[in-house]
Each structure stands twice: as structure tokens, then as C-alpha cells.
Amino acid sequence: MTSARRAHTRAGLVGLLAVGLLAAFTPQAAAATAHSPWGYYGPVKGIKYKNRATIANSSRLYASTTAAKDGNGNVPAGYLGALARLYKGNTLCASNGYSYTSGPANSLSVPTLGKGCGAGTYHSYGVTKAYNGNGYNAVYTLKSPSLGHRSIAAGAGQGTAKPAWPKNAKGETYGSGLEATTPKGGPDLIRAYTTEGEVGYVKRAELEDEPAPSSPREAVALQRELAGEDRRIAVYDTDGTTVLGDFVVGRAPSSALRTR
């Protein structure tokens, strides 16, 4: 490579970093991975935590959520929980239920299952849990950068204002879960794909109908009992009544979890 070309390449890389590119890649690469910035929260029961969302297209397209202690050392078994959600555009493509650490760990990473919802642009936006001494605090990650067609671009930052979602005749709000700023602050009906690829809405109450352990011991027991089990929920039209199909809420098997 000539010196002029090397200088041009260095300048291009500096430009990409300057606009906030969050993951490095090469145009020839067959796979790409992008992470959100780390989000920091706590202390929760005296422990500081961090989390982030990852979007990856390696052997398959998937989202991953990482919950971690902010610093060295482990937290006790059952202190960390996480779920991952994959969005195509503003529509929920895949989600899983919460997984918990079954032993002492510094971090937990949980992936979505399946292979995505066809060609398009994707984001990862997950939720993590930290034991607070009397249950768990749930906290969103920041949104990942977008990924599609082997290219990565910086994603939109997480907003703070609650969107003005439209309402159906029953007074239920409907819209994209990507616009939610807190785990319990999304629309009543969340835009999602059916298993057949049709776009509709899942009820947030049904999507979040998860067992709620009140202690690390209960969390570890739930992890052993429910790991790898899926459940199906209905996908509705905007009226919240007409059923268009179903959506699978997966639960990652223990073999898919990553702890350290």
C-alpha cells in the first residue's frame, strides 16, 4: 500500500470514529457485530452494574443482551438476569424470557433464538435484572447500532420523552417497543411479526408475563426449570381483539448462555 493510500485510510477511520461508529468492520467480512454503549446503573443492594445490547450477523442473525457487574469479581448466583429482543426496523422480530445466572458470575450474556425476519435493518434492545434484596430491578439497555446487509451504522440514541402513541377503541396504546424508555413504559400493544411474517401487535402484558422470582434462590430454581422452554402468545390487529397469528417467546437453553 502506498503512503498516500495509507494516509487516506487512516483519515477515513478517524472520520468514522468521530461520528460515533460503535463497532469496527471490514467491507469484505461476511459477518458483523455491533454493540450499544455500556449503560451504567446502581448501586443495587450495594453493587454497581452495567449492561449493553449486541446485534450480530455471524452464522445467523441474532440479538444479545449482557448484564454485568461494573468492576472485577463475581456477584452471587441468581443476582443477574437478562433477556434479549431483536427488532427489524421498528417491529419486534424475536424475544426471549429472562435467564438468570445459576452460579457466581461477573456477567451474563443471553442471545435471541431463530434466524431473524428476512432482509432489512435490525436493532438489539434488551432488558437486564439485578437483585435488590426484595426482588429485582429491571433496566433497559441502550439501543444497539443498526445492522443490515453486512453494514453497520450508528443507531439512534435512547430518548427520554414518552411517545404519544395512538389508541384503539378500547383505549389501548399501540406502537413500537423500540420507542419505550423503561421496561414497563412501552405501549399496551407492541408491533411484532407473527411466525408467518405478518405484522401485528402483541400485548405487552402477555409478552412480559414472566415468572418474577423474589430471591436469587428462586431465580436459580426457575433457570433450571424453564431453560429452553418456549411459549406462544397471540398477535393482534390494532383493535387488540382480532387475532392475526402468534409470536414465540423463546427461552435460551443453558448451553446458549455465556457467563464469566
SVG drawing of the C-alpha trace seen along z (x, -y; Angstrom):
<svg xmlns="http://www.w3.org/2000/svg" viewBox="-64 -14 68 42">
<polyline fill="none" stroke="black" stroke-width="0.4" points="0.0,0.0 1.4,-3.5 1.9,-6.1 -0.8,-8.3 -3.3,-5.4 -2.3,-4.6 -2.9,-8.3 -6.3,-8.2 -7.3,-5.0 -6.2,-6.5 -8.3,-9.6 -11.3,-7.6 -11.1,-5.6 -10.8,-8.8 -13.9,-10.2 -15.9,-7.1 -14.9,-7.2 -15.7,-10.9 -19.4,-10.2 -19.7,-7.6 -19.2,-4.3 -19.5,-1.7 -18.1,1.4 -15.3,2.0 -15.7,4.0 -14.1,4.7 -16.2,4.4 -15.0,7.9 -16.1,9.5 -19.0,12.0 -20.0,11.3 -20.6,8.2 -21.2,7.4 -22.1,4.1 -22.6,3.2 -24.5,0.4 -22.5,-1.7 -22.4,-0.3 -25.3,-1.6 -24.4,-2.0 -26.8,-1.8 -26.9,-1.2 -25.8,-0.7 -28.4,2.0 -28.0,3.7 -24.6,2.1 -23.4,3.3 -22.9,1.2 -23.9,2.8 -23.7,2.2 -25.5,3.6 -25.4,3.4 -27.2,4.7 -25.4,6.5 -26.5,7.2 -24.7,9.8 -24.8,11.5 -22.3,14.4 -23.6,17.9 -27.1,16.4 -28.7,13.0 -29.4,12.5 -29.5,10.0 -27.8,10.5 -28.1,8.7 -25.3,8.6 -25.7,7.9 -22.5,7.4 -21.1,6.2 -19.3,2.9 -15.9,4.0 -14.0,7.1 -15.2,10.0 -18.4,12.0 -21.9,11.5 -23.7,14.5 -25.8,17.0 -29.1,15.6 -28.2,11.9 -28.1,11.3 -30.9,11.7 -31.3,10.7 -33.5,11.1 -32.8,10.2 -35.0,8.7 -34.4,8.4 -36.2,5.7 -36.4,5.5 -37.0,1.8 -39.4,0.8 -41.1,4.2 -40.3,6.9 -38.8,9.9 -37.7,12.1 -37.8,12.1 -36.9,14.5 -37.8,14.7 -35.5,13.9 -32.5,16.1 -30.6,16.0 -27.1,16.9 -27.0,20.4 -23.7,19.8 -21.4,16.9 -20.6,14.8 -19.3,11.4 -21.5,11.2 -24.3,13.0 -25.0,12.8 -28.3,14.1 -29.0,14.4 -32.3,14.5 -33.1,17.7 -34.0,18.2 -32.6,16.5 -34.3,13.1 -37.2,12.0 -35.8,11.6 -33.7,8.9 -33.7,5.5 -32.2,3.3 -32.0,4.7 -31.5,3.4 -31.0,5.1 -32.7,3.7 -32.7,5.8 -33.6,5.7 -31.4,6.8 -32.3,7.5 -30.3,7.0 -31.3,8.5 -32.3,5.7 -32.7,7.6 -36.5,7.9 -37.0,8.8 -35.3,7.4 -34.7,4.0 -35.3,4.2 -33.3,1.8 -33.3,1.4 -30.0,1.5 -29.2,-1.3 -30.3,-0.5 -27.6,1.1 -26.4,-0.4 -28.4,0.8 -27.1,3.7 -28.2,4.9 -26.8,6.2 -23.4,6.6 -23.0,2.9 -23.3,1.1 -24.3,-2.5 -24.7,-4.3 -28.2,-3.8 -30.4,-6.4 -29.8,-7.2 -32.3,-6.3 -34.8,-9.1 -36.3,-10.2 -39.7,-11.6 -42.7,-9.2 -44.1,-9.0 -47.7,-9.9 -48.8,-6.5 -52.2,-6.2 -55.1,-4.4 -57.6,-1.9 -61.3,-2.0 -60.6,-0.2 -58.1,-2.9 -55.1,-0.7 -52.0,-2.4 -50.1,-0.7 -46.7,-1.3 -43.1,-0.2 -41.3,1.2 -38.2,-0.5 -39.7,-3.8 -40.1,-2.6 -37.7,-4.1 -38.4,-1.9 -39.3,1.9 -42.8,1.1 -43.3,-2.1 -44.0,-0.7 -47.3,-0.8 -50.0,1.6 -49.8,3.3 -46.2,3.7 -45.7,4.0 -44.4,7.5 -44.2,10.2 -46.3,13.3 -44.5,16.6 -45.8,16.4 -44.3,13.0 -47.4,10.8 -47.2,7.6 -49.5,7.1 -49.2,6.4 -48.5,8.4 -50.0,7.3 -47.2,6.0 -48.8,7.7 -48.6,11.1 -45.1,10.5 -44.0,9.7 -45.9,12.4 -42.8,13.8 -42.2,15.6 -41.0,13.0 -38.5,14.5 -38.2,12.6 -34.8,14.1 -31.6,15.4 -32.6,18.9 -35.9,18.7 -34.2,17.3 -31.7,20.2 -34.6,22.7 -36.5,21.0 -33.5,21.1 -33.1,24.8 -36.8,25.4 -37.6,23.2 -34.3,23.1 -35.1,23.9 -38.9,23.8 -40.9,21.6 -44.3,20.1 -46.7,18.7 -48.7,15.5 -51.3,14.1 -50.5,11.4 -53.5,9.0 -54.7,6.3 -54.6,2.7 -58.0,3.4 -56.4,5.7 -59.1,8.3 -58.7,9.7 -56.0,12.4 -53.7,12.5 -51.3,15.2 -48.9,16.0 -45.4,15.0 -43.0,17.3 -41.3,16.1 -38.2,18.3 -36.1,19.0 -32.4,19.7 -31.2,23.1 -28.4,23.1 -25.9,24.1 -26.6,20.8 -25.8,18.6 -22.4,17.1 -21.1,16.3 -17.7,15.3"/>
</svg>
